[in-house]
């Protein structure tokens, strides 16, 4: 009986250990969120270097947008450079981009322009990887309708957004809610990450609509 109990204890201990190793970033983000009341973050003056893409016209009479920007989500203490110009069909380039911030899906509009700009981020990258952005979107599930965020470009232009809804979906099947988000006729953001945290089974998507 003692041997059996000892084996059970060892099994439980190893399970907890591996869960911590695999989801350490997510656990740390949640503990920080509970212990420290989130406060609005100061915009970084210079985002990290980005891959060049041709600038996109915002609207008639406006200057084109630069390819350097940051995403700030005060409620979950996110202030991350947005990496542009990543080929969505290249897994290696996508992961390289996620090592430098959150990634703008290149086939979607630029944030602040008409339509839905899709931004991808890690929920909990492996703890042994030296990636400061490994838990960029670990707390997406904390965002509720009415929460605000903004994108600020290197030329000072800022676009404000308010959370409208969030959904969990299967990336391997057609999802009408995601299709409706992507077909938005107003400037919006769709923040996407893996769900549940630590797996790639599904995705969580948070939609935020532009506000003045």
Secondary structure, 3 states (H helix, E strand, C coil): CHHHHHHHHHHHHHHHHHHHHHHHHHHHHHHHHHHCCCCCCCCCCCCCCCCCCCCCCCCCCCCCCCCCEEEEEHHHCEEEEEEEEECCCCHHHHHHHHCCCEEEECCCCCCCCCCEEEEECCCCCCCCCCCCCCCCCCCHHHCCCCCEEEEEECCCCEEEEEEEEEEEECCCCCCHHHHHHHCCCCCEEEEEEEECCCCCCEEEEEEEEEEC
